[in-house]
């Protein structure tokens, strides 16, 4: 049984999610404020963490950052009413893997959870296999050690950003559509109707551009993105 930590201060939302996830075969632990959520997250093993942003004592962004210091791999899903593009970007920057805005459909929450858990399982399976070191221009990705560097400078990426970059590195100079990326990185076969791909690509691009003179990820208008030299 997969174990999920839910950090949410609204008792009605907690009850609704707890009941629904339990009926779907998940074991749910609930924390009602940020400080307690962080303590529980760091003291026990969970397969996935659901975080609100507006929490008492410590907000969800800070909780996420603190978790990521000690645990780079546990999937973290923000579930919050703060749905602007800026909020999404800040949430992803703090280390989250996905972002779902309230009000939400429970069926979508379950789908997002299953996708994150499935993705984590694939990563564990892949860790048992032989991996490669990918290099493009001055960018190096070590799929074994899960490290990225450019011009000798190590770059810190979230797990989703890492998967996105790995897709680019495996397909250099090939135009990748948003649907391709949603399928490969997020595990969905349809357009989510959001700009989640654009947000992640732009964030990844900024991190890569910080340590190199030339831009590597380019926009192909109307088609998608491509990893290529200028």
KERO-46784 format. One record per atom (N, C-alpha, C): x, z, y. Coordinates in steps of 0.02 Angstrom, whole numbers, padded with zeros to 5 digits, always signed. Layout:
XZY/...
END
This chain:
+00042+00000-00060/+00000+00000+00000/+00044+00000+00063/+00031-00046+00108/+00071-00051+00169/+00052+00004+00218/+00103+00033+00249/+00093+00089+00295/+00098+00065+00367/+00046+00082+00406/+00043+00061+00476/+00038+00122+00521/+00077+00122+00575/+00073+00174+00625/+00034+00146+00684/-00020+00180+00703/-00061+00160+00761/-00051+00211+00816/-00025+00188+00873/-00015+00233+00931/-00064+00212+00985/-00117+00251+00992/-00174+00233+01035/-00208+00297+01058/-00224+00302+01123/-00253+00364+01148/-00329+00362+01155/-00359+00304+01144/-00432+00298+01147/-00460+00315+01077/-00497+00370+01073/-00521+00394+01008/-00568+00344+00975/-00609+00309+01015/-00655+00260+00986/-00617+00201+00957/-00567+00177+00993/-00526+00121+00967/-00488+00143+00905/-00461+00203+00906/-00425+00230+00848/-00470+00232+00787/-00529+00258+00796/-00576+00265+00740/-00595+00196+00712/-00608+00149+00757/-00627+00081+00737/-00572+00047+00698/-00510+00050+00724/-00454+00017+00691/-00436+00052+00626/-00435+00118+00628/-00417+00157+00569/-00465+00142+00511/-00529+00142+00526/-00580+00129+00475/-00572+00057+00448/-00565+00009+00493/-00560-00060+00472/-00498-00075+00431/-00442-00049+00453/-00379-00062+00416/-00379-00026+00349/-00407+00034+00347/-00412+00071+00283/-00454+00033+00233/-00509+00003+00257/-00552-00036+00213/-00517-00100+00190/-00466-00122+00227/-00428-00181+00208/-00365-00164+00167/-00361-00101+00146/-00307-00082+00100/-00243-00057+00132/-00245-00040+00196/-00186-00013+00230/-00190+00063+00236/-00132+00094+00235/-00128+00166+00248/-00109+00176+00321/-00153+00208+00359/-00145+00212+00431/-00128+00284+00453/-00076+00290+00493/-00059+00353+00526/-00071+00344+00601/-00104+00393+00632/-00123+00387+00702/-00084+00437+00745/-00059+00414+00802/-00029+00458+00853/-00065+00444+00918/-00083+00497+00955/-00126+00489+01014/-00088+00486+01080/-00022+00493+01080/+00015+00485+01142/+00084+00456+01126/+00119+00434+01178/+00182+00399+01168/+00237+00442+01138/+00243+00504+01161/+00295+00548+01135/+00286+00561+01061/+00225+00576+01040/+00212+00588+00970/+00221+00524+00930/+00200+00468+00958/+00208+00404+00924/+00281+00389+00909/+00324+00402+00958/+00395+00390+00949/+00424+00436+00895/+00405+00500+00898/+00430+00548+00848/+00410+00527+00778/+00347+00508+00769/+00323+00488+00703/+00357+00424+00680/+00365+00376+00726/+00396+00312+00709/+00467+00320+00685/+00503+00368+00715/+00574+00377+00698/+00584+00425+00639/+00532+00462+00621/+00540+00511+00567/+00513+00487+00500/+00475+00432+00501/+00446+00405+00440/+00457+00330+00436/+00448+00302+00376/+00455+00230+00366/+00386+00198+00369/+00380+00147+00412/+00318+00110+00418/+00332+00035+00408/+00281+00000+00383/+00287-00072+00374/+00270-00109+00438/+00233-00076+00483/+00214-00108+00546/+00190-00054+00595/+00201-00066+00659/+00180-00019+00711/+00136-00055+00762/+00078-00025+00777/+00033-00051+00828/+00037-00004+00888/+00052-00032+00947/+00062+00008+01007/+00016-00013+01063/-00015+00035+01096/-00046+00022+01161/+00009+00029+01213/-00002+00003+01273/+00048+00010+01326/+00033+00071+01369/-00030+00078+01390/-00048+00135+01432/-00061+00196+01389/-00009+00237+01382/-00014+00297+01339/+00007+00359+01379/-00021+00417+01361/+00000+00479+01393/+00073+00496+01375/+00106+00531+01420/+00173+00559+01410/+00229+00507+01411/+00222+00453+01373/+00272+00400+01372/+00235+00334+01360/+00246+00284+01404/+00209+00222+01395/+00236+00182+01336/+00194+00136+01311/+00211+00099+01251/+00273+00056+01257/+00288+00032+01318/+00348-00009+01328/+00411+00032+01313/+00411+00093+01339/+00469+00137+01327/+00473+00158+01254/+00415+00170+01224/+00414+00187+01152/+00445+00130+01112/+00425+00069+01128/+00450+00011+01092/+00526+00005+01100/+00550+00013+01161/+00622+00008+01174/+00661+00060+01134/+00635+00122+01132/+00669+00176+01096/+00668+00163+01021/+00613+00136+00995/+00610+00120+00924/+00662+00067+00907/+00667+00016+00950/+00713-00039+00937/+00787-00018+00937/+00803+00036+00971/+00872+00060+00970/+00892+00080+00900/+00845+00109+00862/+00860+00134+00795/+00833+00090+00739/+00784+00049+00754/+00754+00007+00703/+00743-00063+00731/+00784-00111+00710/+00781-00179+00737/+00729-00222+00701/+00706-00201+00643/+00668-00246+00601/+00594-00231+00593/+00572-00169+00602/+00501-00153+00591/+00459-00195+00639/+00408-00230+00614/+00365-00270+00658/+00326-00224+00706/+00325-00243+00770/+00288-00205+00821/+00239-00251+00855/+00176-00231+00856/+00122-00269+00886/+00092-00229+00944/+00095-00257+01005/+00062-00226+01061/-00012-00244+01060/-00055-00194+01066/-00127-00203+01070/-00150-00169+01133/-00163-00208+01186/-00173-00179+01251/-00221-00220+01293/-00249-00188+01344/-00294-00223+01391/-00255-00260+01445/-00190-00249+01448/-00148-00281+01498/-00129-00351+01474/-00167-00401+01496/-00161-00467+01467/-00132-00522+01510/-00103-00505+01568/-00074-00557+01610/-00010-00584+01578/+00010-00644+01599/+00072-00673+01573/+00131-00627+01586/+00132-00595+01645/+00187-00550+01661/+00189-00491+01612/+00130-00465+01596/+00127-00409+01548/+00152-00430+01479/+00132-00491+01459/+00154-00516+01393/+00230-00522+01392/+00258-00551+01445/+00331-00560+01448/+00366-00493+01445/+00342-00444+01484/+00373-00378+01484/+00368-00346+01416/+00310-00355+01383/+00301-00326+01317/+00349-00356+01266/+00356-00422+01268/+00402-00455+01221/+00474-00436+01237/+00490-00428+01302/+00557-00409+01322/+00576-00340+01295/+00527-00297+01289/+00541-00229+01265/+00556-00227+01190/+00544-00283+01155/+00562-00286+01084/+00504-00297+01037/+00444-00309+01064/+00385-00319+01020/+00388-00388+00987/+00355-00394+00930/+00352-00457+00893/+00289-00497+00909/+00237-00463+00931/+00174-00497+00945/+00135-00457+00997/+00084-00489+01026/+00048-00458+01082/-00025-00481+01078/-00070-00434+01068/-00142-00450+01063/-00179-00412+01117/-00222-00448+01153/-00255-00419+01212/-00325-00394+01194/-00342-00335+01219/-00409-00307+01212/-00455-00340+01265/-00519-00349+01251/-00551-00338+01187/-00530-00391+01136/-00530-00373+01073/-00505-00418+01021/-00555-00421+00963/-00549-00473+00923/-00588-00478+00863/-00548-00447+00806/-00580-00403+00768/-00544-00367+00716/-00513-00415+00665/-00547-00470+00651/-00521-00519+00603/-00455-00548+00627/-00448-00555+00694/-00385-00581+00721/-00330-00529+00716/-00347-00465+00727/-00298-00412+00720/-00270-00411+00649/-00314-00415+00600/-00293-00415+00529/-00249-00476+00515/-00268-00533+00542/-00229-00594+00531/-00159-00587+00561/-00154-00559+00621/-00089-00549+00653/-00047-00501+00611/-00078-00447+00587/-00042-00398+00547/-00015-00430+00483/-00057-00467+00449/-00036-00498+00386/+00020-00549+00398/+00017-00585+00453/+00069-00633+00470/+00136-00597+00481/+00135-00543+00519/+00196-00505+00533/+00224-00475+00469/+00181-00448+00426/+00205-00419+00363/+00232-00473+00316/+00199-00530+00314/+00222-00585+00272/+00290-00611+00296/+00297-00615+00361/+00360-00637+00390/+00416-00588+00373/+00401-00523+00378/+00451-00473+00360/+00472-00476+00288/+00423-00490+00244/+00438-00497+00173/+00483-00556+00159/+00471-00611+00195/+00514-00670+00186/+00585-00656+00208/+00592-00617+00262/+00658-00601+00286/+00696-00559+00235/+00660-00512+00202/+00693-00471+00151/+00715-00514+00092/+00673-00562+00072/+00691-00607+00018/+00751-00650+00037/+00751-00674+00098/+00806-00717+00120/+00871-00679+00124/+00867-00614+00138/+00928-00574+00142/+00965-00571+00076/+00928-00583+00021/+00959-00580-00045/+00992-00647-00064/+00982-00698-00023/+01008-00764-00037/+01071-00776+00005/+01106-00831-00012/+01163-00850+00028/+01140-00876+00095/+01177-00859+00147/+01158-00881+00213/+01214-00922+00243/+01200-00951+00300/+01248-00994+00333/+01261-00969+00403/+01317-00993+00430/+01332-00983+00500/+01320-01050+00535/+01275-01049+00584/+01258-01110+00620/+01294-01111+00688/+01319-01169+00706/+01353-01175+00771/+01329-01238+00806/+01314-01231+00870/+01296-01288+00911/+01328-01277+00979/+01372-01325+00999/+01409-01318+01061/+01448-01251+01059/+01437-01208+01108/+01472-01144+01110/+01429-01086+01085/+01375-01103+01050/+01328-01053+01025/+01336-01045+00949/+01341-00982+00926/+01351-00968+00855/+01298-00919+00831/+01265-00936+00776/+01214-00893+00747/+01235-00876+00675/+01245-00813+00661/+01262-00789+00594/+01198-00763+00562/+01172-00802+00514/+01109-00784+00482/+01117-00727+00433/+01179-00713+00412/+01191-00657+00366/+01191-00591+00405/+01230-00589+00457/+01235-00527+00497/+01182-00522+00550/+01141-00575+00556/+01088-00577+00607/+01117-00564+00677/+01171-00601+00693/+01202-00595+00758/+01205-00663+00791/+01206-00662+00858/+01211-00723+00897/+01263-00712+00951/+01304-00762+00963/+01353-00757+01017/+01361-00825+01051/+01380-00822+01114/+01394-00883+01152/+01457-00870+01193/+01506-00914+01184/+01571-00906+01217/+01600-00837+01202/+01588-00812+01141/+01615-00747+01121/+01575-00687+01145/+01521-00699+01182/+01479-00644+01206/+01419-00634+01159/+01412-00574+01133/+01356-00561+01088/+01291-00558+01127/+01239-00588+01100/+01174-00592+01132/+01123-00553+01090/+01087-00508+01122/+01037-00468+01086/+00969-00503+01089/+00940-00517+01031/+00875-00549+01026/+00826-00507+00986/+00762-00513+01001/+00712-00483+00958/+00708-00523+00894/+00674-00497+00844/+00669-00532+00780/+00634-00599+00788/+00583-00602+00831/+00548-00665+00841/+00592-00715+00878/+00627-00693+00928/+00674-00737+00963/+00727-00763+00916/+00751-00721+00871/+00801-00742+00822/+00774-00798+00778/+00713-00789+00753/+00684-00841+00710/+00673-00906+00747/+00655-00900+00810/+00645-00960+00852/+00711-00996+00862/+00763-00959+00878/+00829-00990+00887/+00854-01021+00822/+00842-00986+00766/+00864-01012+00701/+00830-01079+00688/+00767-01086+00706/+00732-01149+00697/+00765-01204+00738/+00783-01188+00800/+00818-01238+00842/+00886-01256+00811/+00923-01206+00787/+00990-01218+00761/+00988-01259+00697/+00934-01252+00658/+00927-01292+00597/+00905-01363+00612/+00880-01374+00673/+00854-01440+00692/+00882-01464+00759/+00949-01467+00765/+00978-01487+00829/+00959-01558+00848/+00947-01567+00913/+00931-01633+00941/+00864-01661+00917/+00825-01621+00882/+00759-01642+00859/+00706-01608+00902/+00658-01648+00927/+00605-01620+00968/+00557-01581+00924/+00547-01517+00941/+00502-01474+00903/+00439-01462+00944/+00382-01475+00914/+00319-01464+00949/+00300-01391+00948/+00254-01372+00991/+00230-01302+00993/+00196-01284+00927/+00159-01332+00898/+00126-01320+00834/+00178-01308+00779/+00233-01348+00780/+00288-01338+00732/+00314-01267+00736/+00324-01244+00798/+00353-01178+00808/+00304-01122+00789/+00241-01132+00805/+00191-01083+00784/+00189-01076+00709/+00195-01131+00674/+00194-01130+00600/+00256-01097+00572/+00314-01115+00597/+00377-01091+00569/+00392-01018+00589/+00379-01002+00651/+00399-00936+00677/+00344-00884+00672/+00282-00906+00686/+00226-00859+00686/+00183-00863+00622/+00194-00914+00582/+00158-00920+00519/+00086-00941+00525/+00069-00976+00579/+00001-01001+00587/+00001-01077+00589/-00052-01107+00565/-00056-01179+00560/-00102-01209+00613/-00112-01174+00667/-00156-01200+00720/-00131-01173+00787/-00152-01206+00840/-00133-01185+00907/-00173-01122+00925/-00138-01069+00944/-00171-01006+00960/-00208-01010+01026/-00198-01065+01063/-00232-01071+01127/-00201-01027+01181/-00139-01004+01170/-00104-00963+01219/-00036-00995+01234/-00002-00966+01282/+00064-00993+01299/+00120-00951+01267/+00105-00922+01210/+00154-00878+01178/+00219-00914+01162/+00216-00977+01141/+00276-01015+01126/+00317-01025+01189/+00284-01045+01243/+00319-01057+01306/+00352-00993+01331/+00317-00938+01325/+00345-00874+01347/+00409-00857+01308/+00406-00865+01242/+00464-00849+01201/+00522-00897+01213/+00507-00962+01220/+00560-01011+01233/+00594-00997+01299/+00555-00983+01350/+00584-00969+01416/+00626-00906+01414/+00603-00856+01377/+00641-00794+01372/+00706-00805+01334/+00702-00843+01280/+00762-00859+01241/+00810-00900+01283/+00784-00947+01319/+00826-00991+01361/+00866-00949+01412/+00833-00901+01444/+00867-00859+01494/+00924-00820+01463/+00914-00794+01403/+00966-00755+01370/+01026-00799+01352/+01012-00861+01330/+01067-00906+01311/+01104-00932+01372/+01067-00949+01425/+01097-00977+01485/+01142-00927+01521/+01131-00863+01509/+01170-00812+01543/+01244-00817+01527/+01261-00842+01467/+01331-00842+01445/+01360-00913+01436/+01327-00963+01464/+01353-01031+01458/+01340-01071+01520/+01382-01121+01532/+01375-01162+01592/+01321-01215+01584/+01312-01239+01523/+01263-01292+01513/+01200-01266+01479/+01145-01295+01499/+01080-01279+01471/+01075-01310+01402/+01051-01272+01352/+01047-01297+01284/+00976-01313+01261/+00927-01274+01283/+00857-01286+01263/+00822-01323+01319/+00798-01383+01303/+00768-01426+01354/+00694-01437+01339/+00655-01444+01392/+00584-01460+01385/+00574-01535+01380/+00536-01557+01332/+00516-01627+01327/+00442-01630+01345/+00427-01652+01406/+00360-01648+01433/+00309-01682+01387/+00257-01645+01371/+00203-01671+01329/+00217-01670+01255/+00278-01648+01235/+00297-01650+01165/+00320-01583+01138/+00363-01548+01176/+00388-01484+01151/+00456-01467+01180/+00502-01446+01137/+00568-01425+01158/+00621-01453+01111/+00683-01458+01136/+00738-01484+01096/+00802-01446+01112/+00842-01434+01061/+00908-01404+01070/+00958-01461+01075/+00989-01469+01133/+01037-01523+01142/+01083-01506+01199/+01140-01542+01202/+01185-01534+01258/+01160-01576+01316/+01184-01560+01376/+01162-01598+01435/+01180-01672+01428/
END
